[in-house]
Amino acid sequence: MSHNLRPHPDVVARQLGDAIVLVQLTSSEIYELNRTGSLLWSGIAAGKSIDAIRAEILASYDVDEAMLDGEIAPLIRQLLDAELLLDDDQL
């Protein structure tokens, strides 16, 4: 997966246990990410590639590779559609 993703500048993120809560400041919408989403968000915020984040999740957690891939792509699409992430490749 080749994306040059970064958090939208109008988003505030706060860690709450295993979850991350995101607030899109321009719309005042609030989102909660589960553990997988939180790991994805944290990795993107740290400037890591999707491939690197995926590899870290697979190495650290007992998760099925196909199931993880089935979660990552739709989640990225949802985060982009909600304007929580920006894809610099599409700008």
C-alpha distances in whole Angstrom, upper triangle without the diagonal:
4,6,10,11,15,17,20,23,25,23,25,24,26,26,28,28,25,24,23,25,23,26,25,28,29,29,30,28,27,24,24,20,21,20,17,16,18,16,13,15,17,14,13,17,17,15,12,9,6,6,10,11,10,12,15,15,15,18,20,20,21,18,17,14,14,15,13,10,12,13,10,9,12,13,11,12,16,15,15,18,20,19,19,15,15,12,14,12,14,17
4,7,9,13,16,18,21,23,22,25,24,26,26,29,29,26,25,24,25,24,26,24,27,28,28,30,28,27,25,25,22,23,22,19,18,19,18,14,16,17,14,12,16,16,13,11,8,7,8,11,12,12,14,16,17,18,20,22,23,24,22,21,18,18,19,16,13,16,16,12,11,14,15,12,13,17,16,14,17,20,19,18,14,13,10,11,9,12,14
4,6,9,12,14,17,20,19,21,21,23,24,27,27,25,23,21,23,20,22,21,24,24,25,26,24,24,22,22,20,21,21,18,16,18,16,13,13,15,13,10,13,14,11,10,7,7,9,12,12,13,15,17,17,19,21,22,23,25,22,22,19,19,20,17,14,16,16,12,11,14,13,10,11,14,13,11,15,17,15,15,11,10,7,8,7,9,12
4,7,10,12,15,18,17,19,19,22,23,26,27,25,23,21,22,20,21,20,22,22,24,25,24,24,22,22,20,22,22,19,17,18,17,13,13,14,12,9,11,12,9,9,7,9,11,12,13,15,17,18,19,21,22,23,24,27,25,25,22,22,23,20,18,19,18,15,14,16,15,11,13,16,14,12,15,17,15,14,10,8,5,5,6,9,10
4,7,9,12,15,14,16,16,19,20,23,24,22,20,17,18,16,18,16,19,19,20,22,20,20,18,19,17,19,19,17,14,15,14,11,10,12,10,7,9,10,8,9,8,8,12,13,12,14,17,17,18,20,22,22,23,26,23,24,21,22,22,18,17,18,17,13,13,14,13,9,11,13,10,9,13,14,12,10,7,6,5,6,8,10,11
4,6,9,11,11,13,13,16,17,21,22,21,19,16,16,14,15,14,16,17,18,19,18,18,17,18,16,19,19,17,14,14,14,11,9,10,10,6,6,9,7,9,10,11,14,14,13,16,18,18,19,22,23,23,24,27,25,26,24,24,24,20,19,21,18,15,15,16,14,11,13,14,11,10,14,13,11,9,6,5,7,8,11,12,12
4,6,8,7,9,9,13,15,18,20,19,16,13,13,10,11,10,12,14,15,16,15,15,14,15,14,17,17,16,13,13,13,11,8,10,10,7,6,10,10,12,13,13,17,17,15,17,20,19,19,23,24,23,24,27,25,27,25,25,24,21,20,21,19,16,16,16,14,11,13,13,9,9,13,11,9,6,4,6,9,11,14,14,14
4,5,6,9,10,14,17,20,22,21,19,15,14,11,11,8,10,11,13,14,13,14,14,16,16,19,20,19,16,15,17,14,11,13,14,11,10,13,13,15,16,16,20,20,18,21,24,23,23,26,28,27,28,30,28,30,28,28,27,24,23,23,21,18,18,18,15,13,14,13,10,9,11,10,7,5,5,6,9,11,14,14,13
4,6,8,11,14,17,20,23,23,20,16,15,12,11,9,9,10,13,14,14,15,16,18,18,21,22,22,18,17,19,17,14,15,16,13,11,14,14,17,18,19,23,23,21,24,26,25,25,29,30,29,30,33,31,33,31,31,30,27,26,27,24,22,22,21,19,16,18,17,13,13,15,13,10,8,9,9,12,13,16,16,15
4,7,10,14,17,20,23,23,19,16,14,10,8,6,5,7,9,10,11,12,13,16,17,21,22,22,19,18,20,18,15,16,18,15,13,17,17,20,21,21,25,25,23,25,28,27,27,30,32,31,31,34,32,33,32,32,31,28,27,27,24,22,22,22,19,17,18,16,13,13,14,11,9,8,10,11,14,15,19,18,17
4,6,10,13,16,19,19,16,12,10,6,5,5,6,8,10,10,10,10,10,13,13,17,19,19,15,14,17,15,12,13,15,13,11,15,16,18,20,19,23,23,20,23,26,24,24,27,29,27,28,30,29,30,29,30,28,25,25,25,22,20,20,19,16,15,16,14,11,12,13,10,9,6,8,11,14,16,19,19,18
4,7,10,13,16,17,14,10,8,6,5,7,7,11,12,10,11,10,10,12,13,16,18,18,15,13,16,15,12,12,15,14,11,14,16,19,21,21,24,23,21,23,26,24,23,27,28,26,27,30,28,31,30,30,28,25,26,26,23,21,22,21,18,17,19,17,13,15,17,13,12,9,11,14,17,19,22,22,21
4,7,10,13,13,10,7,6,5,7,9,11,14,15,13,12,10,9,10,10,13,14,15,12,10,13,13,9,9,13,12,10,13,15,17,19,19,22,21,18,21,23,21,20,24,25,23,23,26,25,27,27,28,25,22,24,24,20,19,20,20,16,16,18,16,13,15,17,14,13,10,12,15,18,20,23,23,23
4,6,10,11,9,6,5,7,9,12,13,17,17,15,14,11,11,10,10,13,13,15,13,10,13,14,11,10,14,14,12,14,17,19,21,21,24,22,19,22,24,21,20,24,25,22,22,25,25,27,27,29,26,23,25,25,21,20,22,22,18,18,21,19,16,18,20,17,17,13,15,18,21,23,26,27,27
4,6,7,6,4,6,9,12,15,17,20,20,18,17,13,12,10,10,11,10,13,12,8,11,13,11,9,13,14,13,14,18,18,21,20,23,21,18,20,22,19,18,21,22,19,19,22,22,25,25,27,24,21,23,24,20,19,22,22,18,19,21,19,17,20,22,19,19,15,17,20,23,25,27,28,28
4,6,5,6,7,11,13,17,19,22,21,19,17,13,12,9,10,10,10,14,13,10,13,15,13,13,16,18,16,18,21,21,24,23,25,24,20,22,24,21,19,22,23,20,19,22,22,25,26,27,24,22,24,25,21,21,24,23,19,20,23,21,19,22,23,21,21,18,20,23,26,28,31,31,31
4,5,8,10,14,17,20,22,25,25,22,20,17,15,11,11,10,9,13,13,10,12,15,14,13,16,19,18,19,22,22,24,23,25,23,19,21,22,19,17,20,21,17,17,19,20,23,24,26,23,21,24,24,20,20,24,23,20,21,24,22,20,24,25,23,24,20,22,25,27,30,32,33,34
4,7,10,13,17,20,22,25,25,22,20,17,14,10,9,7,5,9,10,7,9,12,12,11,14,16,16,17,20,19,21,20,21,20,16,17,19,16,14,17,18,14,13,16,16,19,21,22,19,17,20,20,17,17,20,20,17,19,21,20,18,22,23,21,22,19,20,23,25,28,30,30,32
4,7,10,13,16,19,22,21,19,16,13,10,7,5,5,6,9,8,6,9,11,10,11,14,15,15,17,19,19,21,19,21,20,17,18,20,17,15,18,20,17,16,18,18,20,21,22,19,17,19,19,16,16,19,18,14,16,19,17,15,19,20,18,19,16,17,21,23,26,28,28,29
4,6,10,13,16,19,18,16,14,11,8,6,5,7,8,10,8,5,9,10,8,9,12,13,12,14,17,17,19,18,21,20,16,18,20,18,16,20,21,19,18,21,20,22,23,24,21,18,20,20,16,16,18,17,14,15,17,15,13,16,18,15,16,13,14,18,20,23,25,25,26
4,7,10,12,16,15,12,11,7,6,4,6,9,11,13,10,9,12,13,10,12,15,15,14,17,19,20,21,20,23,23,19,21,24,21,20,23,25,22,22,24,23,25,25,26,23,21,22,22,18,18,20,18,15,16,17,15,13,16,17,14,14,11,14,17,20,23,26,25,26
4,7,9,12,12,10,8,6,5,6,8,11,13,14,11,10,13,13,10,12,15,14,12,16,18,19,20,19,23,22,19,21,24,22,21,24,26,24,23,26,24,26,26,26,24,21,22,22,18,17,19,17,14,14,16,13,10,13,14,11,11,8,11,14,17,20,23,22,22
4,6,9,8,6,6,5,6,9,11,15,17,18,15,14,17,16,13,15,18,16,15,18,20,22,23,22,26,25,22,24,27,26,24,28,30,28,27,30,28,30,30,30,27,25,25,25,21,20,21,19,16,16,17,14,12,14,14,11,11,8,12,15,18,21,24,23,22
4,6,6,5,5,7,8,11,13,17,19,20,16,16,19,17,14,16,19,16,15,19,20,22,23,22,26,26,23,25,28,27,26,29,31,30,29,32,30,31,30,30,28,25,26,25,22,20,21,19,16,16,16,13,11,12,12,8,8,7,10,13,16,18,21,20,19
4,6,5,7,9,11,15,17,20,23,23,19,19,22,20,17,19,21,19,17,21,22,24,25,25,29,29,26,28,31,30,29,32,34,33,32,35,33,35,34,34,32,29,29,29,25,24,24,23,20,19,19,17,14,15,15,12,10,10,13,15,18,20,23,22,21
4,6,8,11,13,17,19,23,25,25,21,21,24,22,19,21,23,21,19,23,23,26,26,26,30,30,28,30,33,32,31,34,36,35,35,37,35,36,35,35,33,31,30,30,27,25,25,23,21,20,19,17,15,15,14,11,10,10,13,14,18,20,23,21,19
4,5,9,12,15,18,21,24,24,21,21,24,22,19,22,24,22,21,24,25,27,27,26,30,31,28,30,33,32,31,34,36,35,34,36,34,35,34,34,31,29,29,28,25,24,24,21,19,19,18,15,14,14,13,10,10,11,14,16,19,21,24,22,21
4,6,10,13,16,20,23,23,20,20,23,22,19,21,24,22,20,24,25,27,28,27,31,31,28,30,33,32,30,33,35,34,33,35,33,35,34,34,31,29,30,28,25,24,25,22,20,20,20,17,15,16,15,11,12,12,15,17,21,23,26,24,24
4,7,10,13,17,20,20,17,17,21,20,17,19,22,20,19,23,24,25,26,25,28,29,26,27,30,29,28,31,33,31,30,32,30,31,31,31,28,26,26,25,22,21,22,19,17,17,17,13,12,14,13,9,10,10,14,17,20,23,25,23,23
4,7,10,14,17,18,14,14,18,17,15,17,20,19,18,21,23,24,25,23,27,27,24,25,28,27,25,28,30,28,27,29,27,29,29,29,26,24,25,24,20,20,21,18,15,16,17,13,12,15,14,10,12,10,14,17,20,23,26,25,25
4,7,10,13,14,11,11,15,14,12,15,17,16,16,19,21,22,22,20,24,24,21,22,25,24,21,25,27,25,24,26,24,25,25,25,22,20,21,20,16,16,17,15,12,13,14,11,10,13,13,9,11,9,13,16,19,22,24,23,24
4,7,10,11,9,9,12,13,11,13,16,16,16,19,21,21,22,20,23,23,19,20,23,21,19,22,24,22,21,22,21,23,23,23,20,18,20,19,15,15,17,15,12,14,15,12,11,15,15,12,14,12,14,18,20,24,26,25,26
4,7,8,5,6,9,9,8,11,13,13,14,17,18,18,19,16,19,19,16,16,19,18,15,18,20,18,17,19,17,19,20,20,17,15,16,16,12,12,14,13,9,12,14,11,10,14,15,13,15,12,13,17,19,22,24,24,25
4,6,5,6,9,10,10,12,14,15,16,18,20,19,19,17,19,19,15,15,18,16,13,16,18,16,14,16,14,17,18,18,15,13,15,15,11,12,15,14,11,13,16,14,13,17,18,16,18,15,16,20,21,25,26,26,28
4,5,5,6,9,10,10,12,14,15,16,18,17,18,16,17,17,13,13,15,13,10,13,15,12,11,13,12,15,16,17,14,12,15,15,11,12,15,15,12,14,17,16,15,18,20,19,20,17,17,21,22,25,26,27,29
4,5,5,6,9,10,11,12,14,15,17,15,15,12,14,14,10,10,13,11,8,11,13,12,10,12,10,12,13,14,11,8,11,11,8,8,12,12,9,11,15,14,13,16,18,18,19,16,16,19,20,23,23,24,26
4,5,5,6,8,10,10,12,14,15,14,14,12,15,15,11,11,14,13,11,14,16,15,14,16,14,16,15,16,13,11,12,12,9,8,11,11,7,9,12,11,10,13,15,14,15,12,12,16,17,20,21,22,23
4,5,5,6,8,10,10,12,14,14,15,13,16,15,11,12,15,13,11,15,16,14,14,16,15,18,18,19,16,13,15,16,12,11,14,14,11,12,15,14,12,15,17,16,16,13,13,17,18,21,22,23,25
4,6,5,6,9,10,11,12,11,12,11,13,11,8,9,11,9,8,11,13,11,11,14,13,16,15,17,15,12,14,15,12,10,14,15,12,12,16,15,14,16,19,18,18,15,14,17,18,20,22,23,25
4,6,5,6,9,10,11,9,10,8,10,10,6,8,11,10,9,12,14,13,13,16,14,16,15,16,14,11,12,13,10,8,11,12,9,9,13,13,11,13,16,16,16,13,11,14,14,17,18,20,21
4,5,5,6,9,10,10,11,10,13,13,9,12,14,13,12,16,17,16,16,19,18,20,18,20,18,14,15,16,13,11,13,14,10,9,13,12,9,12,15,14,13,10,9,12,13,16,18,19,20
4,6,5,6,9,9,11,11,14,12,9,12,14,12,12,15,16,15,16,19,18,21,20,21,20,16,17,19,16,13,16,17,14,13,16,16,13,15,18,17,16,13,12,14,16,18,20,21,22
4,5,5,6,5,8,8,10,8,6,9,11,9,10,14,14,14,15,18,17,19,18,20,19,15,16,18,15,12,15,17,14,12,16,17,14,16,19,18,17,14,12,14,15,16,18,20,21
4,5,5,5,7,7,11,10,8,11,13,12,13,16,17,17,18,21,20,21,19,21,20,16,16,18,15,12,14,15,13,10,14,15,12,12,16,16,14,11,9,10,11,12,14,16,17
4,5,8,10,11,14,13,11,14,16,15,15,19,20,19,20,23,22,24,23,24,23,19,19,21,18,15,17,18,15,13,16,16,13,14,17,16,14,11,10,11,13,14,16,18,18
4,6,9,11,13,11,10,14,15,13,15,18,18,17,19,23,22,24,23,24,24,20,20,23,20,17,19,21,18,16,19,20,16,17,21,20,18,15,13,14,15,15,18,20,20
4,7,9,12,10,10,13,15,14,16,18,19,19,21,24,23,25,22,24,24,20,20,22,20,16,18,20,17,15,18,19,16,16,20,20,18,15,12,12,12,12,14,17,17
4,7,8,6,7,10,11,10,12,15,15,16,18,21,20,21,19,21,21,17,17,19,18,14,16,18,16,14,17,19,16,17,20,21,19,17,14,14,13,14,15,18,19
4,5,5,6,9,10,11,12,14,15,17,18,21,19,20,17,18,19,15,14,17,16,12,13,16,15,12,15,18,16,16,19,20,19,17,13,14,12,13,13,16,17
4,5,5,6,9,10,11,12,14,15,16,18,16,17,14,15,15,12,11,13,12,9,10,13,12,10,13,15,14,14,17,19,18,16,13,14,12,14,13,16,18
4,5,5,6,9,10,11,12,14,15,17,15,15,12,14,15,12,10,14,14,10,12,15,15,13,16,18,17,17,21,22,21,20,17,17,15,16,16,18,21
4,5,5,6,9,10,11,12,14,17,16,16,14,16,17,13,13,16,16,12,14,18,16,15,18,20,18,19,23,23,23,20,17,18,17,18,18,20,23
4,5,5,6,9,10,11,12,15,13,15,13,15,15,11,11,14,13,10,13,15,13,12,16,18,16,17,21,21,20,18,15,17,16,18,18,21,23
4,5,5,6,9,10,11,13,11,11,9,11,11,8,8,12,11,8,11,14,13,12,16,17,17,18,21,22,22,19,17,19,18,20,19,21,24
4,6,5,6,9,10,12,11,12,10,13,14,10,11,14,14,12,15,18,17,16,20,21,20,22,25,25,25,23,21,22,20,22,22,24,27
4,5,5,6,8,11,11,13,12,15,15,12,13,16,15,13,16,19,17,17,20,22,20,22,25,25,25,22,20,22,21,23,23,26,28
4,5,5,6,9,8,10,10,13,12,9,11,14,12,11,14,17,15,15,19,20,19,21,24,24,24,21,20,22,21,24,24,26,28
4,6,6,7,6,8,7,11,11,8,10,13,13,12,15,18,17,17,21,22,21,23,26,26,27,24,23,25,24,26,26,28,30
4,6,8,9,11,10,14,14,12,14,17,16,16,19,21,20,20,24,25,24,26,29,29,29,27,25,27,26,28,28,30,32
4,7,9,12,12,16,15,13,15,18,16,16,19,21,20,20,24,24,23,26,29,28,29,26,24,27,26,28,29,31,33
4,6,9,10,14,12,11,14,16,14,15,18,20,18,20,23,23,23,25,28,27,28,25,24,27,27,29,30,31,34
4,7,9,12,11,10,14,15,15,16,19,20,19,21,24,24,25,27,29,29,30,28,27,29,29,32,32,33,36
4,6,9,7,7,10,12,11,13,16,17,16,18,21,21,22,24,26,27,28,25,25,27,26,29,29,30,33
4,6,5,6,9,10,11,12,15,16,17,18,21,21,22,25,26,27,29,26,25,28,27,29,29,30,33
4,5,5,6,9,10,11,13,15,15,17,19,20,21,23,25,26,27,25,24,25,24,27,26,27,30
4,5,5,6,9,10,11,13,14,16,17,19,20,22,23,25,26,25,23,25,24,26,25,26,30
4,5,5,6,9,11,12,13,15,16,17,19,21,22,23,25,23,22,24,23,27,26,27,30
4,5,5,6,9,11,11,12,15,16,16,18,20,21,22,21,19,22,21,24,23,24,27
4,5,5,7,9,10,11,13,15,16,17,19,20,21,20,18,20,19,22,21,22,25
4,6,6,7,9,11,12,13,15,16,17,19,21,20,19,21,20,23,22,22,25
4,6,6,6,9,10,11,12,14,16,17,18,17,16,19,18,22,21,22,24
4,6,5,6,9,10,11,12,14,15,16,15,14,16,15,18,18,18,21
4,5,5,6,9,10,11,12,14,15,15,13,14,13,17,16,16,19
4,5,5,6,9,10,10,12,14,14,13,15,14,18,18,17,20
4,5,5,6,9,10,11,12,11,11,13,14,17,18,17,20
4,5,5,6,9,10,11,9,8,10,10,13,14,14,16
4,6,5,6,9,10,10,9,10,10,14,14,13,15
4,5,5,6,9,9,9,11,12,16,17,15,17
4,6,5,6,5,6,9,10,14,15,14,16
4,5,5,6,5,6,8,11,12,11,12
4,5,8,8,9,11,14,15,13,14
4,5,8,10,12,16,17,15,16
4,5,7,10,13,15,13,13
4,7,10,13,16,15,15
4,7,10,12,12,12
4,6,9,8,8
4,5,6,7
4,5,5
4,6
4
